[in-house]
Amino acid sequence: MAATNCTAFPVHGQAFRARLNVYNSTSGLLITSGLTGLSAVISKDDGTSVAATNTPTESGMPGVVYLDLTATEMTANGIVIYLTASNSNSFAPVLEIAPLALAESTGAALDKPIVLFEGIVLDIMAAALNMNTLNGSAYTIFERDNATTKLSGTYTQGTETALRSKLS
């Protein structure tokens, strides 16, 4: 299984599981006999190649490999992965990754890792569906737990408290 903090798509500064295929250079088909001697090197932003932190692992399907890249390895605009296997006639195409740089429109970084797309949607919906308080000139929007403050600010009119249904 992937590390619990790996994202489903490449995000700058967050762990990512890259998937690569290893082919038989003679037949052009995936290696089917089990891969041996797997290793990988990475290059960030066309810099010097270094050994990947984690060892590539063959998945449950012969010829298909995954490599868990660390958050530190994902701190580049462009990442190149070169995979090798010691099987005779093995060939793995180079994989190039361009991680997304997720930031709010103000340029502020996100306050926590995005692990699943559903998490993004739930955080957006929390502003509309979770508890919001308007007291005097203070406005507060709470996290999905209705206790942790997600956003606070000021406004200029009215006083009311609104409790809306919590996302489950």
Salt bridges, closest charged atoms under 4 A:
ASP68 OD1 - ARG17 NE 2.74
ASP123 OD2 - LYS112 NZ 3.99
ASP123 OD1 - ARG144 NH1 2.99
GLU143 OE1 - LYS112 NZ 3.62
